[in-house]
């Protein structure tokens, strides 16, 4: 018999120490300067191309560090006391391969688990090992780790659903 524990609680946003990477889309607001504000995708070279100041390195930075880098480029030549805020609009996608019906690249959804990712990819194939998967994280040194299906997915993760042994 299973006890009802109430509705699932949604996860909050990712940590404020979230590290930006290629494929993330950020919204930058330069207060009082709509022409300098906008949404930018971090390019394959790890930069955002902003009006007036050009390329700003973003890969490997937190949002606060990105704000500081933009402020540094804006002053003193363009603005005296710039105020900048940045937020992630869309996280980079995750990847799922192996024994799922539709392997591929999918948009990241905040708070998702591996089982959610499998569902997005059309579910398991009949050959899938559904109790243990491999996950490769860019910040984990790129080494695959065996994890249970309840493991939280992060942007940029590569999930591999293995084939079961008969």
Beta strands, then each sheet from edge to edge (+ up, - down):
strand 1: 25-30
strand 2: 38-41
strand 3: 47-50
strand 4: 54-57
strand 5: 84-90
strand 6: 94-98
strand 7: 104-106
strand 8: 133-136
strand 9: 145-147
strand 10: 158-161
sheet 1: 2+ 1- 5+
sheet 2: 3+ 4-
sheet 3: 7+ 6- 10- 8+ 9-
end
